[in-house]
Amino acid sequence: MSIKLELQNVTYYYGKGTAFEVKALDNVSFAVKERSITGLIGHTGSGKSTLAQLFNGLEKPTEGKVLLDGADIWDKKYKGGRLCFRVGLVMQYPEYQLFEETVFNDIAFGPRNKGMSEDEVKQLVMDAVSFVGMTPEILEQSPFDLSGGQKRRVAIAGIMAMQPEVLVLDEPAAGLDPAGRADIFAGIKRYRDTTGASVIIISHSMEDMAEYCDDVIVMHKGKVMLTGPKDSVFADSDKLVAAGLDIPQITRVMRLLKENGLDVDASVCTKDQAVAELIRAFKLK
């Protein structure tokens, strides 16, 4: 699988050269694969949201490079087109970004600004509404009359409608109930499967990372602490715990079973993996 987005030795300072200078990122390097769903986790202040703004050019690295399809997005010779259309960013609490009179116009804003025809815009809006689990009846409503969860879905749909090659979501399911969380993440996965986009999800929920992501990047104090396929990252649970980070509840249970003498793989991180592992362990008995 080829690389879609890559950071090479990226360092970023807030207030560089002032008395309030803070190093938010310190020599960060990692790669995001094409068609993958990559989880970005870490404590508040670990650099996650700064990374999100670097991905689509809202911020420029103090040092290092951000590469999209191998091209430095800050190179004067960069010819990759408007970055905001290629790397879509759904910020934390995106419902506060809504501004149009109708849901349709809010979702259609991006495609229209790409210069698409109204027929193309309508189809993209309908596709995006489907991805986030809403029905067409909602399109003529005012976004300001919707519930918080519905506003979240509309905001996400507005970015999906631009069909970015990389979709970055900062805490997309924050504050939603379990059913709402599952619905949002299922829609994100459908978007990836349908469009072939790469997806980056920033979240504090280890359960979401374990369930929906292919790869995981763990940030700690502005540096990459761990990166790789989710199974290998969560297999290093001792390192995560030592850094004060959580681990998926399933992994925690499997660790306890292992410590109490049951021959199981303590690195599994999803319910399906745990069920298969427990069946194997008890059959061996």
N, C-alpha and C positions, 0 to 999 in steps of 0.2 A: 504493500500500500504506500503510495507516494505522499509527500509532505505538502500540506496546503498552506499552513501558517507557521512561521518560525521566528523565535526570538534568539538573537545571538549576542551574548554578553551585554545585556541591557541593564544600565544603571539609571535611576531616575531620582532627582532631588526636587523637593518642594522648597521654594524660596532660596534657590541657589545663590550663594554669595551674600546673603543677608544674615542678620542675627538670628533669624528664625529658620535657618536651613535645616531640612530634615531629609535623610536618605530613605526614600520609600522602597526602592528596589536596589539590590546589590548584586551586579554581575549575573543576571538571570538568563538562562538559556534553556529552551525546550522547543519541541516540535509538536504540532497538531496535525494528525493524519487526515487525508481526504476521506469523506463519508463517515468519519468517526464522531462519537459523542464523548467529549472529554470533560471530566469534572475538575473544577478548580476549587480547592478547599484550603482553609486556614483560619486562624483566629482573626478577629477584628484588628486591623492595623498591620496585617501580614503582607499587604500589597495587592490583594485580589482586585479591588475596584480600580486601582491605578492601572493594572494590567488591562482591564476591560477597556479603558479609555485609550490605551496605547494601541490596542488591536485595530481600531478603525481611525486612528489619526487624530483623535481629540486632543491627545497630548503627544509630545515628541520626546523620545529618549534623550537624556542628558548625554549618555554614552551608549554605544551599541546600535544594533539594527533590528528593525521589524520587517520581515520578509513575507510577501504574499506571492505564492507561485514562484518563489525564488527571487523576486524583485524587491529591492529596498523601497518601501513606500515613501521614504523621505529623500530619495535620490532625485536630483533635478531632472534626470532623464526618465523618470518613472512614467510609463504610458499605459498604466493599467485601468484607466478610466476613473470616474468619481468613486472614491473609496467608501463613502457612506452608503452607496448602493451595493457594493461588493461585500462589505462587512457590516452587518446590521446589528445594532446594539440596543437591547431592551434593558433600560436602566432599572435599578431597584425602585419599587413603587411607581411603575410606568403609568398607572391610572391618572397620575397628576400631570401627564403630558398630553392628555386629550384636550382638544380645543375646537373641533368642528361642530356644526349644528346637528348633524346626524351621524350615526355609526358608520353608514356607508361612506360618507365624505371623509371621515377620519381615517378609515382603512385605505381609502382610495388616494389619499394625499401623496404618498410616496410614489406609487406607480404613475400618477399624473405628472409628477415632477420629473419622471424619467422620460416623459414625452410619448407615452403609450396612447394608443387609440382608446376611445371609450369602451369599445367591445372588449379589448384586451384588459382594460382596467376592471370591468365588471366581472370577467372570468377570474382574475386574480383575487378580487375581493371575495367572491363566492368560495374559491379554494381555501383562502385564509380563514374564513369563517368556519368552514368544515374542519380545518386542522385544529382549531381551538375549541371545538365541540359546541358551537352555537348554530342556530337555525336562521335562515334568511329573514324570518319575520322581525328579527331584532334590528335590521339594517336601517329602517326609517325612524327608529327611536332616537332621542337625544342621548348621547353618552353620559350626560350628567344626571339622567334619571335612572341609571342602572345601579345595581348593587356593586359593592367593592370587587367581588370576584368577577362579575361580568365586565367591569371596567378593565380589570387586569387582562382578561381574554381579548378585549378589543384592542388594547395597546399592543399586545403581542402579535395579534393578527395584522396590525398596521405595519409592523416590521416584516412579517412573513410575506405580505403582499408584494413587497419589493423583490422577493426571491433572492436574498443575498446568498452568496456562495459560502459565507461563514456567518452563522447566527450565534451571537453572544447574548446570554441571558443572565442578569445579575439577580439572584434570588427570585426566580419567576413564580414560585409557589408560596412565598412568605405569607403567613397569616391565613392560608386556606385550610379548610378541613381535609381529612384524609381522602375523601372521595374527590374533592376538587383538585388536590395535589396529583392524584393518580390520573385524572382526566387531562390536566395540563401536560404532564410528562408524556402521556400516551400520544397527545397531539404533537408534541415536539419530536417524538420518535417517528410519527407518520410523516412529518415534514421532512426529516432527514431521509427516510426511505423513499419518499416520492421525488424529491428534488435532487438528491445526491449531495446536499450541502454538508459541510462540517459544522458541528454544533459544540459550543463551549458553555457549560452550565456552572455558574458560581453559586455555591450553596453551603450552608452550615450543616445540612442534614446528611450524615453519613449513609443513612438508609437510602436516600434518593441517589446518592453517588453509586452505591453498591448495586442498586436495582436497575438503573437506566444508563450508566456510563460504560464505555469500553475501556477508556484509559483515565487515569487520575493524576493530577499534579497537586502536590501538597506544598503550600507556602508557609514559611515560618520566619518571622522577623525580616521580611524583605528578600529572602532567599528561597530557592527550591530545595526542599528537604527530601522529598521523594517524588519520583515520576515513573510511570510505566503502566502496564495493564493493571486493571483494578485488583485482580487476584494477587498479583505480586506486591502491590502497595499495601493491601490490607493484611497480607501475610507477615508484614513487618510491623505488627500491631504493638509490639513492645516499644518500638521507637516512637510511634504515634502517641501512645499513652505517656511516655516519658516527656514528650514535648507538651503535654497538657491538652492534647487533642482527643476527641472522642473516636470510637470505632463503632461499626454497625452493631446493633444489638445481637444480630445472629452470630457475628464473630465473637462477641463477648460470651454468649451462651456456649458456643463450641469450645472456647478456651476453658471455661469452667468444667465442661464435661471431660476434656482432655486432662485437666489437672486432677480430676477425680477418678482417673483410671480408665475411661472409655477410649478405645482406640479409634479416634476420629481425626480428620484433618481440621485443625483449629484455625485455618486461614480462610475457610469458606465465608462468603459474605452475603449470600442471597438465600431466600427461603427454599427455592428449588434445590440449590446445592446442598443445603443442610438436610433436607428430607432424603435426598439420595445418599448422603454420607451416613446418616443414621440407619437407613435400611441396610447399607453395606455392613456397618459395624455390628448390628444386632444379628445379621445372618451369620457373620463369622463366629458369633458366640454359640 
